[in-house]
């Protein structure tokens, strides 16, 4: 009897579904409601992501501006440090100039000027400046700028004969190429 009751309940359920005329309409309506809810959820997520994107884009622009400003300040500060160190040399130069105006002792003047130049070189060396040695070395277009070529013996051919203007490195990076005369 139990088997019969199960079958009849099952058949009864199928009959109810088949008999109810609004069953398909309710299903479509509930499906539309689900689709609308999912659409609203997706729209909310899109708006949230768009808002996050706009905030991040604005934050990145602020970062770029702040970074550029800090870089400019760093460059200005670095220049300030060099200038501050060179002020001692300027002071010494002014003292030497006064000394030249008041004395006729040529040896004293030479010694004073030599001390000023020495202090200037030492200050610049401490800041990373290094003079390039070019005279007598093979010509290297990556380091030297050839101003002229002159006849030289076989042993000086392709070598730097004279240095018109010294080249310099700043922290092992070339900041000025040496202007040289090359033997041919």
OpenMM code with the backbone's topology and positions (N, CA, C; nanometers):
from openmm import Vec3, app, unit

residues = "UNK UNK UNK UNK UNK UNK UNK UNK UNK UNK UNK UNK UNK UNK UNK UNK UNK UNK UNK UNK UNK UNK UNK UNK UNK UNK UNK UNK UNK UNK UNK UNK UNK UNK UNK UNK UNK UNK UNK UNK UNK UNK UNK UNK UNK UNK UNK UNK UNK UNK UNK UNK UNK UNK UNK UNK UNK UNK UNK UNK UNK UNK UNK UNK UNK UNK UNK UNK UNK UNK UNK UNK UNK UNK UNK UNK UNK UNK UNK UNK UNK UNK UNK UNK UNK UNK UNK UNK UNK UNK UNK UNK UNK UNK UNK UNK UNK UNK UNK UNK UNK UNK UNK UNK UNK UNK UNK UNK UNK UNK UNK UNK UNK UNK UNK UNK UNK UNK UNK UNK UNK UNK UNK UNK UNK UNK UNK UNK UNK UNK UNK UNK UNK UNK UNK UNK UNK UNK UNK UNK UNK UNK UNK UNK UNK UNK UNK UNK UNK UNK UNK UNK UNK UNK UNK UNK UNK UNK UNK UNK UNK UNK UNK UNK UNK UNK UNK UNK UNK UNK UNK UNK UNK UNK UNK UNK UNK UNK UNK UNK UNK UNK UNK UNK".split()
positions = [
    Vec3(0.0806, -0.1173, 0.0000),
    Vec3(0.0000, 0.0000, 0.0000),
    Vec3(0.0866, 0.1260, 0.0000),
    Vec3(0.1949, 0.1143, 0.0593),
    Vec3(0.2851, 0.2272, 0.0640),
    Vec3(0.3296, 0.2649, -0.0769),
    Vec3(0.3567, 0.1666, -0.1605),
    Vec3(0.3993, 0.1915, -0.2965),
    Vec3(0.2909, 0.2662, -0.3715),
    Vec3(0.1743, 0.2296, -0.3560),
    Vec3(0.0624, 0.2923, -0.4245),
    Vec3(0.0464, 0.4357, -0.3776),
    Vec3(0.0635, 0.4550, -0.2516),
    Vec3(0.0489, 0.5890, -0.1970),
    Vec3(0.1585, 0.6798, -0.2541),
    Vec3(0.2829, 0.6298, -0.2670),
    Vec3(0.3924, 0.7088, -0.3237),
    Vec3(0.3628, 0.7453, -0.4676),
    Vec3(0.3159, 0.6533, -0.5428),
    Vec3(0.2864, 0.6786, -0.6837),
    Vec3(0.1742, 0.7785, -0.6948),
    Vec3(0.0751, 0.7621, -0.6149),
    Vec3(-0.0393, 0.8516, -0.6258),
    Vec3(0.0005, 0.9939, -0.5813),
    Vec3(0.0869, 1.0059, -0.4819),
    Vec3(0.1313, 1.1402, -0.4413),
    Vec3(0.2141, 1.2033, -0.5542),
    Vec3(0.2969, 1.1231, -0.6144),
    Vec3(0.3801, 1.1713, -0.7242),
    Vec3(0.2933, 1.2142, -0.8422),
    Vec3(0.1968, 1.1323, -0.8760),
    Vec3(0.1065, 1.1654, -0.9857),
    Vec3(0.0255, 1.2885, -0.9503),
    Vec3(-0.0135, 1.2985, -0.8260),
    Vec3(-0.0918, 1.4111, -0.7814),
    Vec3(-0.0108, 1.5413, -0.7993),
    Vec3(0.1141, 1.5371, -0.7689),
    Vec3(0.2022, 1.6530, -0.7809),
    Vec3(0.2156, 1.6931, -0.9275),
    Vec3(0.2349, 1.5961, -1.0164),
    Vec3(0.2455, 1.6240, -1.1591),
    Vec3(0.1151, 1.6833, -1.2113),
    Vec3(0.0067, 1.6355, -1.1632),
    Vec3(-0.1231, 1.6856, -1.2062),
    Vec3(-0.1386, 1.8302, -1.1616),
    Vec3(-0.0966, 1.8624, -1.0394),
    Vec3(-0.1064, 1.9999, -0.9900),
    Vec3(-0.0248, 2.0950, -1.0777),
    Vec3(0.0975, 2.0519, -1.1172),
    Vec3(0.1807, 2.1366, -1.2008),
    Vec3(0.1169, 2.1571, -1.3377),
    Vec3(0.0624, 2.0527, -1.3925),
    Vec3(0.0018, 2.0609, -1.5246),
    Vec3(-0.1255, 2.1423, -1.5211),
    Vec3(-0.2011, 2.1374, -1.4125),
    Vec3(-0.3307, 2.2035, -1.4052),
    Vec3(-0.3159, 2.3530, -1.3787),
    Vec3(-0.2163, 2.3941, -1.3029),
    Vec3(-0.2006, 2.5349, -1.2667),
    Vec3(-0.1622, 2.6133, -1.3913),
    Vec3(-0.2457, 2.7055, -1.4353),
    Vec3(-0.2191, 2.7777, -1.5580),
    Vec3(-0.1112, 2.8866, -1.5416),
    Vec3(-0.0947, 2.9473, -1.4282),
    Vec3(0.0006, 3.0565, -1.4073),
    Vec3(0.1388, 3.0069, -1.3671),
    Vec3(0.1572, 2.8786, -1.3647),
    Vec3(0.2838, 2.8208, -1.3176),
    Vec3(0.4003, 2.8699, -1.4029),
    Vec3(0.3898, 2.8701, -1.5319),
    Vec3(0.4997, 2.9150, -1.6184),
    Vec3(0.5175, 3.0656, -1.6053),
    Vec3(0.4159, 3.1398, -1.5914),
    Vec3(0.4247, 3.2848, -1.5750),
    Vec3(0.4945, 3.3206, -1.4454),
    Vec3(0.4617, 3.2488, -1.3393),
    Vec3(0.5267, 3.2755, -1.2109),
    Vec3(0.6744, 3.2417, -1.2193),
    Vec3(0.7071, 3.1351, -1.2890),
    Vec3(0.8469, 3.0949, -1.3020),
    Vec3(0.9237, 3.2012, -1.3793),
    Vec3(0.8675, 3.2509, -1.4896),
    Vec3(0.9343, 3.3556, -1.5661),
    Vec3(0.9474, 3.4830, -1.4844),
    Vec3(0.8445, 3.5156, -1.4104),
    Vec3(0.8472, 3.6362, -1.3267),
    Vec3(0.9540, 3.6240, -1.2188),
    Vec3(0.9640, 3.5084, -1.1559),
    Vec3(1.0659, 3.4907, -1.0525),
    Vec3(1.2052, 3.4871, -1.1162),
    Vec3(1.2153, 3.4336, -1.2375),
    Vec3(1.3440, 3.4350, -1.3073),
    Vec3(1.3833, 3.5782, -1.3424),
    Vec3(1.2860, 3.6576, -1.3872),
    Vec3(1.3135, 3.7989, -1.4176),
    Vec3(1.3579, 3.8732, -1.2917),
    Vec3(1.2924, 3.8425, -1.1800),
    Vec3(1.3312, 3.9051, -1.0533),
    Vec3(1.4746, 3.8687, -1.0169),
    Vec3(1.5114, 3.7438, -1.0363),
    Vec3(1.6469, 3.6981, -1.0062),
    Vec3(1.7471, 3.7677, -1.0989),
    Vec3(1.7126, 3.7765, -1.2281),
    Vec3(1.8008, 3.8414, -1.3238),
    Vec3(1.8169, 3.9898, -1.2882),
    Vec3(1.7075, 4.0546, -1.2519),
    Vec3(1.7148, 4.1964, -1.2138),
    Vec3(1.8001, 4.2155, -1.0880),
    Vec3(1.7852, 4.1251, -0.9912),
    Vec3(1.8654, 4.1349, -0.8687),
    Vec3(2.0134, 4.1148, -0.9004),
    Vec3(2.0422, 4.0160, -0.9864),
    Vec3(2.1814, 3.9916, -1.0251),
    Vec3(2.2366, 4.1113, -1.1038),
    Vec3(2.1543, 4.1687, -1.1896),
    Vec3(2.1958, 4.2869, -1.2660),
    Vec3(2.2269, 4.4023, -1.1715),
    Vec3(2.1421, 4.4245, -1.0732),
    Vec3(2.1647, 4.5309, -0.9751),
    Vec3(2.2938, 4.5060, -0.8966),
    Vec3(2.3158, 4.3796, -0.8601),
    Vec3(2.4384, 4.3450, -0.7871),
    Vec3(2.5601, 4.3729, -0.8746),
    Vec3(2.5521, 4.3335, -1.0015),
    Vec3(2.6632, 4.3561, -1.0937),
    Vec3(2.6854, 4.5057, -1.1176),
    Vec3(2.5753, 4.5818, -1.1311),
    Vec3(2.5902, 4.7273, -1.1487),
    Vec3(2.6581, 4.7893, -1.0268),
    Vec3(2.6194, 4.7438, -0.9097),
    Vec3(2.6806, 4.7957, -0.7871),
    Vec3(2.8304, 4.7630, -0.7836),
    Vec3(2.8645, 4.6405, -0.8253),
    Vec3(3.0059, 4.6022, -0.8284),
    Vec3(3.0827, 4.6852, -0.9311),
    Vec3(3.0214, 4.7080, -1.0488),
    Vec3(3.0857, 4.7890, -1.1519),
    Vec3(3.1089, 4.9309, -1.0996),
    Vec3(3.0072, 4.9876, -1.0336),
    Vec3(3.0221, 5.1222, -0.9780),
    Vec3(3.1321, 5.1245, -0.8721),
    Vec3(3.1357, 5.0228, -0.7889),
    Vec3(3.2383, 5.0147, -0.6844),
    Vec3(3.3779, 5.0052, -0.7464),
    Vec3(3.3920, 4.9189, -0.8481),
    Vec3(3.5219, 4.9043, -0.9138),
    Vec3(3.5612, 5.0319, -0.9886),
    Vec3(3.4638, 5.0953, -1.0515),
    Vec3(3.4908, 5.2209, -1.1211),
    Vec3(3.5367, 5.3272, -1.0217),
    Vec3(3.4721, 5.3331, -0.9075),
    Vec3(3.5099, 5.4280, -0.8024),
    Vec3(3.6519, 5.3993, -0.7534),
    Vec3(3.6819, 5.2705, -0.7319),
    Vec3(3.8171, 5.2329, -0.6887),
    Vec3(3.9195, 5.2720, -0.7946),
    Vec3(3.8859, 5.2481, -0.9219),
    Vec3(3.9765, 5.2825, -1.0312),
    Vec3(4.0028, 5.4322, -1.0344),
    Vec3(3.8973, 5.5126, -1.0249),
    Vec3(3.9141, 5.6578, -1.0275),
    Vec3(3.9977, 5.7062, -0.9093),
    Vec3(3.9755, 5.6477, -0.7922),
    Vec3(4.0537, 5.6853, -0.6739),
    Vec3(4.2008, 5.6487, -0.6938),
    Vec3(4.2249, 5.5297, -0.7473),
    Vec3(4.3641, 5.4872, -0.7685),
    Vec3(4.4314, 5.5734, -0.8746),
    Vec3(4.3580, 5.6089, -0.9796),
    Vec3(4.4146, 5.6951, -1.0839),
    Vec3(4.4503, 5.8316, -1.0244),
    Vec3(4.3614, 5.8858, -0.9422),
    Vec3(4.3889, 6.0151, -0.8780),
    Vec3(4.5071, 6.0028, -0.7819),
    Vec3(4.5112, 5.8931, -0.7083),
    Vec3(4.6214, 5.8701, -0.6145),
    Vec3(4.7542, 5.8589, -0.6897),
    Vec3(4.7531, 5.7925, -0.8050),
    Vec3(4.8745, 5.7789, -0.8853),
    Vec3(4.9199, 5.9145, -0.9388),
    Vec3(4.8264, 5.9965, -0.9842),
    Vec3(4.8609, 6.1310, -1.0318),
    Vec3(4.9223, 6.2125, -0.9180),
    Vec3(4.8646, 6.2030, -0.7988),
    Vec3(4.9206, 6.2728, -0.6827),
    Vec3(5.0609, 6.2222, -0.6521),
    Vec3(5.0807, 6.0910, -0.6632),
    Vec3(5.2128, 6.0323, -0.6396),
    Vec3(5.3136, 6.0871, -0.7388),
    Vec3(5.2754, 6.0937, -0.8675),
    Vec3(5.3668, 6.1447, -0.9698),
    Vec3(5.4043, 6.2898, -0.9416),
    Vec3(5.3042, 6.3723, -0.9060),
    Vec3(5.3328, 6.5124, -0.8750),
    Vec3(5.4247, 6.5244, -0.7537),
    Vec3(5.3946, 6.4472, -0.6497),
    Vec3(5.4742, 6.4504, -0.5271),
    Vec3(5.6171, 6.4041, -0.5558),
    Vec3(5.6316, 6.2989, -0.6367),
    Vec3(5.7627, 6.2467, -0.6719),
    Vec3(5.8430, 6.3494, -0.7513),
    Vec3(5.7792, 6.4158, -0.8472),
    Vec3(5.8476, 6.5181, -0.9266),
    Vec3(5.8912, 6.6338, -0.8370),
    Vec3(5.8046, 6.6741, -0.7461),
    Vec3(5.8374, 6.7831, -0.6541),
    Vec3(5.9549, 6.7437, -0.5640),
    Vec3(5.9530, 6.6214, -0.5125),
    Vec3(6.0622, 6.5741, -0.4266),
    Vec3(6.1931, 6.5667, -0.5043),
    Vec3(6.1860, 6.5249, -0.6306),
    Vec3(6.3064, 6.5168, -0.7134),
    Vec3(6.3660, 6.6555, -0.7339),
    Vec3(6.2808, 6.7542, -0.7624),
    Vec3(6.3287, 6.8911, -0.7805),
    Vec3(6.3919, 6.9419, -0.6514),
    Vec3(6.3256, 6.9150, -0.5388),
    Vec3(6.3806, 6.9574, -0.4099),
    Vec3(6.5144, 6.8890, -0.3816),
    Vec3(6.5254, 6.7620, -0.4181),
    Vec3(6.6509, 6.6896, -0.3975),
    Vec3(6.7632, 6.7496, -0.4811),
    Vec3(6.7335, 6.7814, -0.6064),
    Vec3(6.8333, 6.8421, -0.6934),
    Vec3(6.8748, 6.9782, -0.6385),
    Vec3(6.7765, 7.0573, -0.5945),
    Vec3(6.8087, 7.1883, -0.5384),
    Vec3(6.8898, 7.1745, -0.4103),
    Vec3(6.8557, 7.0772, -0.3291),
    Vec3(6.9287, 7.0548, -0.2046),
    Vec3(7.0714, 7.0094, -0.2335),
    Vec3(7.0873, 6.9223, -0.3328),
    Vec3(7.2212, 6.8759, -0.3690),
    Vec3(7.3052, 6.9941, -0.4166),
    Vec3(7.2478, 7.0813, -0.4976),
    Vec3(7.3186, 7.2006, -0.5428),
    Vec3(7.3526, 7.2896, -0.4249),
    Vec3(7.2620, 7.2996, -0.3317),
    Vec3(7.2832, 7.3828, -0.2129),
    Vec3(7.4049, 7.3339, -0.1346),
    Vec3(7.4169, 7.2022, -0.1198),
    Vec3(7.5302, 7.1462, -0.0460),
    Vec3(7.6625, 7.1786, -0.1151),
    Vec3(7.6669, 7.1662, -0.2468),
    Vec3(7.7893, 7.1959, -0.3214),
    Vec3(7.8221, 7.3444, -0.3089),
    Vec3(7.7216, 7.4291, -0.3279),
    Vec3(7.7440, 7.5735, -0.3193),
    Vec3(7.7908, 7.6117, -0.1784),
    Vec3(7.7299, 7.5536, -0.0773),
    Vec3(7.7701, 7.5826, 0.0605),
    Vec3(7.9168, 7.5464, 0.0823),
    Vec3(7.9582, 7.4323, 0.0308),
    Vec3(8.0983, 7.3923, 0.0451),
    Vec3(8.1916, 7.4838, -0.0343),
    Vec3(8.1443, 7.5349, -0.1462),
    Vec3(8.2278, 7.6234, -0.2282),
    Vec3(8.2377, 7.7651, -0.1706),
    Vec3(8.1479, 7.7990, -0.0796),
    Vec3(8.1544, 7.9324, -0.0194),
    Vec3(8.2855, 7.9539, 0.0566),
    Vec3(8.3393, 7.8477, 0.1149),
    Vec3(8.4697, 7.8591, 0.1818),
    Vec3(8.5780, 7.8974, 0.0812),
    Vec3(8.5701, 7.8405, -0.0368),
    Vec3(8.6672, 7.8717, -0.1415),
    Vec3(8.6498, 8.0165, -0.1866),
    Vec3(8.5253, 8.0615, -0.1987),
    Vec3(8.4982, 8.2006, -0.2366),
    Vec3(8.5563, 8.2947, -0.1306),
    Vec3(8.5357, 8.2616, -0.0029),
    Vec3(8.5923, 8.3432, 0.1055),
    Vec3(8.7444, 8.3508, 0.0943),
    Vec3(8.8062, 8.2369, 0.0707),
    Vec3(8.9526, 8.2344, 0.0566),
    Vec3(8.9969, 8.3146, -0.0658),
    Vec3(8.9189, 8.3083, -0.1729),
    Vec3(8.9523, 8.3841, -0.2943),
    Vec3(8.9458, 8.5341, -0.2666),
    Vec3(8.8449, 8.5771, -0.1933),
    Vec3(8.8333, 8.7194, -0.1586),
    Vec3(8.9499, 8.7644, -0.0713),
    Vec3(8.9904, 8.6800, 0.0236),
    Vec3(9.1062, 8.7137, 0.1076),
    Vec3(9.2331, 8.7223, 0.0226),
    Vec3(9.2480, 8.6311, -0.0713),
    Vec3(9.3654, 8.6332, -0.1595),
    Vec3(9.3651, 8.7595, -0.2458),
    Vec3(9.2458, 8.7977, -0.2924),
    Vec3(9.2368, 8.9181, -0.3748),
    Vec3(9.2764, 9.0418, -0.2943),
    Vec3(9.2308, 9.0504, -0.1699),
    Vec3(9.2690, 9.1625, -0.0841),
    Vec3(9.4199, 9.1622, -0.0598),
    Vec3(9.4728, 9.0442, -0.0403),
    Vec3(9.6164, 9.0313, -0.0156),
    Vec3(9.6954, 9.0778, -0.1386),
    Vec3(9.6470, 9.0457, -0.2584),
    Vec3(9.7158, 9.0882, -0.3808),
    Vec3(9.7146, 9.2405, -0.3947),
    Vec3(9.6091, 9.3041, -0.3467),
    Vec3(9.5985, 9.4497, -0.3562),
    Vec3(9.6914, 9.5207, -0.2577),
    Vec3(9.7219, 9.4546, -0.1460),
    Vec3(9.7999, 9.5214, -0.0414),
    Vec3(9.9467, 9.4820, -0.0380),
    Vec3(9.9863, 9.3780, -0.1056),
    Vec3(10.1264, 9.3360, -0.0994),
    Vec3(10.1876, 9.3260, -0.2385),
    Vec3(10.3193, 9.3399, -0.2416),
    Vec3(10.3929, 9.3264, -0.3676),
    Vec3(10.4781, 9.2005, -0.3676),
    Vec3(10.4653, 9.1194, -0.2624),
    Vec3(10.5457, 8.9975, -0.2506),
    Vec3(10.4849, 8.8902, -0.3421),
    Vec3(10.5491, 8.8690, -0.4548),
    Vec3(10.4980, 8.7763, -0.5566),
    Vec3(10.4903, 8.6323, -0.5051),
    Vec3(10.5867, 8.5894, -0.4274),
    Vec3(10.5856, 8.4529, -0.3729),
    Vec3(10.4680, 8.4319, -0.2790),
    Vec3(10.4364, 8.5299, -0.1972),
    Vec3(10.3225, 8.5216, -0.1040),
    Vec3(10.1908, 8.5138, -0.1806),
    Vec3(10.1805, 8.5932, -0.2876),
    Vec3(10.0594, 8.5918, -0.3709),
    Vec3(10.0445, 8.4552, -0.4385),
    Vec3(10.1535, 8.4027, -0.4944),
    Vec3(10.1493, 8.2710, -0.5599),
    Vec3(10.1073, 8.1624, -0.4616),
    Vec3(10.1624, 8.1679, -0.3425),
    Vec3(10.1293, 8.0675, -0.2408),
    Vec3(9.9813, 8.0751, -0.2029),
    Vec3(9.9296, 8.1974, -0.1866),
    Vec3(9.7878, 8.2160, -0.1516),
    Vec3(9.6955, 8.1641, -0.2601),
    Vec3(9.7258, 8.1979, -0.3845),
    Vec3(9.6432, 8.1523, -0.4974),
    Vec3(9.6515, 7.9999, -0.5097),
    Vec3(9.7691, 7.9457, -0.4895),
    Vec3(9.7866, 7.8004, -0.4961),
    Vec3(9.7035, 7.7305, -0.3878),
    Vec3(9.7004, 7.7873, -0.2685),
    Vec3(9.6186, 7.7300, -0.1606),
    Vec3(9.4697, 7.7346, -0.1946),
    Vec3(9.4245, 7.8448, -0.2544),
    Vec3(9.2835, 7.8574, -0.2936),
    Vec3(9.2490, 7.7517, -0.3977),
    Vec3(9.3328, 7.7363, -0.5000),
    Vec3(9.3073, 7.6351, -0.6034),
    Vec3(9.3092, 7.4946, -0.5444),
    Vec3(9.3991, 7.4705, -0.4546),
    Vec3(9.4076, 7.3391, -0.3899),
    Vec3(9.2796, 7.3101, -0.3122),
    Vec3(9.2320, 7.4112, -0.2390),
    Vec3(9.1082, 7.3931, -0.1621),
    Vec3(8.9894, 7.3690, -0.2554),
    Vec3(8.9852, 7.4394, -0.3672),
    Vec3(8.8780, 7.4209, -0.4653),
    Vec3(8.8806, 7.2783, -0.5209),
    Vec3(8.9985, 7.2320, -0.5612),
    Vec3(9.0099, 7.0950, -0.6136),
    Vec3(8.9689, 6.9916, -0.5096),
    Vec3(9.0136, 7.0103, -0.3859),
    Vec3(8.9793, 6.9155, -0.2789),
    Vec3(8.8292, 6.9136, -0.2505),
    Vec3(8.7658, 7.0299, -0.2529),
    Vec3(8.6210, 7.0373, -0.2298),
    Vec3(8.5459, 6.9636, -0.3400),
    Vec3(8.5856, 6.9893, -0.4654),
    Vec3(8.5190, 6.9234, -0.5786),
    Vec3(8.5459, 6.7727, -0.5792),
    Vec3(8.6662, 6.7325, -0.5433),
    Vec3(8.6990, 6.5893, -0.5359),
    Vec3(8.6148, 6.5211, -0.4287),
    Vec3(8.5948, 6.5889, -0.3173),
    Vec3(8.5119, 6.5335, -0.2093),
    Vec3(8.3668, 6.5152, -0.2546),
    Vec3(8.3241, 6.5958, -0.3518),
    Vec3(8.1875, 6.5852, -0.4050),
    Vec3(8.1781, 6.4832, -0.5184),
    Vec3(8.2889, 6.4156, -0.5514),
    Vec3(8.2852, 6.3093, -0.6519),
    Vec3(8.3423, 6.3472, -0.7862),
    Vec3(8.3994, 6.4673, -0.7992),
    Vec3(8.4564, 6.5103, -0.9266),
    Vec3(8.5964, 6.4515, -0.9425),
    Vec3(8.6236, 6.4019, -1.0619),
    Vec3(8.7545, 6.3431, -1.0899),
    Vec3(8.7963, 6.3863, -1.2302),
    Vec3(8.9189, 6.4363, -1.2415),
    Vec3(8.9708, 6.4791, -1.3713),
    Vec3(9.0060, 6.3565, -1.4558),
    Vec3(8.9827, 6.3694, -1.5847),
    Vec3(9.0127, 6.2623, -1.6788),
    Vec3(9.1572, 6.2769, -1.7254),
    Vec3(9.2311, 6.1692, -1.7235),
    Vec3(9.3685, 6.1709, -1.7734),
    Vec3(9.3649, 6.1302, -1.9210),
    Vec3(9.4065, 6.2209, -2.0091),
    Vec3(9.3967, 6.1928, -2.1519),
    Vec3(9.5315, 6.1991, -2.2234),
    Vec3(9.6167, 6.2874, -2.1835),
    Vec3(9.7428, 6.3111, -2.2548),
    Vec3(9.8296, 6.1855, -2.2571),
    Vec3(9.8710, 6.1465, -2.3789),
    Vec3(9.9564, 6.0294, -2.3968),
    Vec3(9.8798, 5.8981, -2.4069),
    Vec3(9.7508, 5.9012, -2.3862),
    Vec3(9.6679, 5.7787, -2.3934),
    Vec3(9.6088, 5.7642, -2.5335),
    Vec3(9.5699, 5.6426, -2.5705),
    Vec3(9.5057, 5.6234, -2.7024),
    Vec3(9.3751, 5.7035, -2.7112),
    Vec3(9.3494, 5.7600, -2.8286),
    Vec3(9.2268, 5.8363, -2.8507),
    Vec3(9.1068, 5.7437, -2.8381),
    Vec3(9.0097, 5.7837, -2.7581),
    Vec3(8.8869, 5.7069, -2.7373),
    Vec3(8.7688, 5.8013, -2.7600),
    Vec3(8.6929, 5.7814, -2.8694),
    Vec3(8.5811, 5.8728, -2.8972),
    Vec3(8.4715, 5.8699, -2.7903),
    Vec3(8.4709, 5.7674, -2.7068),
    Vec3(8.3734, 5.7631, -2.5975),
    Vec3(8.4140, 5.8537, -2.4815),
    Vec3(8.5408, 5.8948, -2.4782),
    Vec3(8.5911, 5.9793, -2.3701),
    Vec3(8.6403, 6.1151, -2.4187),
    Vec3(8.6866, 6.1195, -2.5430),
    Vec3(8.7532, 6.2388, -2.5944),
    Vec3(8.6772, 6.2978, -2.7129),
    Vec3(8.6948, 6.4292, -2.7272),
    Vec3(8.6434, 6.4993, -2.8443),
    Vec3(8.7645, 6.5535, -2.9185),
    Vec3(8.7873, 6.5039, -3.0389),
    Vec3(8.9048, 6.5461, -3.1161),
    Vec3(8.8794, 6.6845, -3.1747),
    Vec3(8.9667, 6.7779, -3.1400),
    Vec3(8.9569, 6.9153, -3.1904),
    Vec3(9.0434, 6.9298, -3.3158),
    Vec3(9.1569, 6.8625, -3.3132),
    Vec3(9.2486, 6.8726, -3.4276),
    Vec3(9.3328, 6.7463, -3.4358),
    Vec3(9.3910, 6.7267, -3.5555),
    Vec3(9.4863, 6.6175, -3.5774),
    Vec3(9.6144, 6.6796, -3.6296),
    Vec3(9.7244, 6.6353, -3.5733),
    Vec3(9.8527, 6.6862, -3.6226),
    Vec3(9.9458, 6.5693, -3.6490),
    Vec3(10.0433, 6.5965, -3.7346),
    Vec3(10.1425, 6.4930, -3.7659),
    Vec3(10.2232, 6.4614, -3.6405),
    Vec3(10.2429, 6.3336, -3.6174),
    Vec3(10.3216, 6.2893, -3.5022),
    Vec3(10.3981, 6.1653, -3.5458),
    Vec3(10.4936, 6.1278, -3.4667),
    Vec3(10.5697, 6.0078, -3.4992),
    Vec3(10.4828, 5.8835, -3.4865),
    Vec3(10.5387, 5.7714, -3.5311),
    Vec3(10.4647, 5.6449, -3.5269),
    Vec3(10.4212, 5.6071, -3.3855),
    Vec3(10.5035, 5.6421, -3.2881),
    Vec3(10.4686, 5.6039, -3.1500),
    Vec3(10.3523, 5.6863, -3.0950),
    Vec3(10.3204, 5.8053, -3.1504),
    Vec3(10.2097, 5.8900, -3.1033),
    Vec3(10.0891, 5.8857, -3.1966),
    Vec3(10.0968, 5.8030, -3.2993),
    Vec3(9.9864, 5.7927, -3.3946),
    Vec3(9.8630, 5.7346, -3.3226),
    Vec3(9.7480, 5.8057, -3.3327),
    Vec3(9.6234, 5.7599, -3.2699),
    Vec3(9.6180, 5.7863, -3.1204),
    Vec3(9.7163, 5.8617, -3.0694),
    Vec3(9.7192, 5.8940, -2.9263),
    Vec3(9.6928, 6.0427, -2.9064),
    Vec3(9.6544, 6.0762, -2.7847),
    Vec3(9.6288, 6.2147, -2.7495),
    Vec3(9.7631, 6.2841, -2.7293),
    Vec3(9.7875, 6.3883, -2.8084),
    Vec3(9.9128, 6.4627, -2.8005),
    Vec3(9.9009, 6.5782, -2.7021),
    Vec3(9.7870, 6.6476, -2.7076),
    Vec3(9.7669, 6.7616, -2.6185),
    Vec3(9.6216, 6.7649, -2.5730),
    Vec3(9.6019, 6.8242, -2.4570),
    Vec3(9.4682, 6.8362, -2.3994),
    Vec3(9.4318, 6.9845, -2.3973),
    Vec3(9.3338, 7.0227, -2.4784),
    Vec3(9.2909, 7.1622, -2.4864),
    Vec3(9.2011, 7.1959, -2.3671),
    Vec3(9.1108, 7.1042, -2.3345),
    Vec3(9.0209, 7.1227, -2.2204),
    Vec3(9.0060, 6.9887, -2.1502),
    Vec3(9.0256, 6.9885, -2.0197),
    Vec3(9.0174, 6.8643, -1.9423),
    Vec3(8.8760, 6.8077, -1.9439),
    Vec3(8.8678, 6.6767, -1.9403),
    Vec3(8.7402, 6.6089, -1.9233),
    Vec3(8.7235, 6.5721, -1.7772),
    Vec3(8.5975, 6.5534, -1.7345),
    Vec3(8.5718, 6.5232, -1.5935),
    Vec3(8.4663, 6.4151, -1.5778),
    Vec3(8.4845, 6.3390, -1.4694),
    Vec3(8.3858, 6.2403, -1.4246),
    Vec3(8.3217, 6.2934, -1.2969),
    Vec3(8.1954, 6.2650, -1.2808),
    Vec3(8.1286, 6.2905, -1.1536),
    Vec3(8.0720, 6.1575, -1.1087),
    Vec3(8.1318, 6.1038, -1.0016),
    Vec3(8.0939, 5.9708, -0.9518),
    Vec3(8.0996, 5.8669, -1.0637),
    Vec3(8.2097, 5.8640, -1.1366),
    Vec3(8.2389, 5.7687, -1.2438),
    Vec3(8.1485, 5.7816, -1.3664),
    Vec3(8.0797, 5.8942, -1.3781),
    Vec3(7.9991, 5.9210, -1.4980),
    Vec3(8.0588, 6.0442, -1.5654),
    Vec3(8.0771, 6.0362, -1.6962),
    Vec3(8.1372, 6.1483, -1.7682),
    Vec3(8.0409, 6.2664, -1.7679),
    Vec3(8.0907, 6.3819, -1.7207),
    Vec3(8.0080, 6.5031, -1.7264),
    Vec3(8.0629, 6.6025, -1.8286),
    Vec3(8.1916, 6.5861, -1.8659),
    Vec3(8.2482, 6.6679, -1.9727),
    Vec3(8.3574, 6.5870, -2.0424),
    Vec3(8.3485, 6.5818, -2.1739),
    Vec3(8.4476, 6.5108, -2.2531),
    Vec3(8.5730, 6.5958, -2.2679),
    Vec3(8.6858, 6.5317, -2.2725),
    Vec3(8.8120, 6.6033, -2.2905),
    Vec3(8.8254, 6.6445, -2.4358),
    Vec3(8.8635, 6.7713, -2.4582),
    Vec3(8.8885, 6.8216, -2.5940),
    Vec3(9.0378, 6.8069, -2.6169),
    Vec3(9.0725, 6.7277, -2.7199),
    Vec3(9.2118, 6.6882, -2.7365),
    Vec3(9.2605, 6.7068, -2.8810),
    Vec3(9.3931, 6.7067, -2.8913),
    Vec3(9.4608, 6.7054, -3.0209),
    Vec3(9.5172, 6.5647, -3.0374),
    Vec3(9.4894, 6.5029, -3.1524),
    Vec3(9.5264, 6.3625, -3.1760),
    Vec3(9.6358, 6.3561, -3.2809),
    Vec3(9.7301, 6.2635, -3.2606),
    Vec3(9.8369, 6.2430, -3.3571),
    Vec3(9.7911, 6.1543, -3.4713),
    Vec3(9.8426, 6.1900, -3.5931),
    Vec3(9.8087, 6.1053, -3.7086),
    Vec3(9.9320, 6.0583, -3.7793),
] * unit.nanometer
topology = app.Topology()
chain = topology.addChain("A")
for resn in residues:
    res = topology.addResidue(resn, chain)
    for name in ("N", "CA", "C"):
        topology.addAtom(name, app.Element.getBySymbol(name[0]), res)
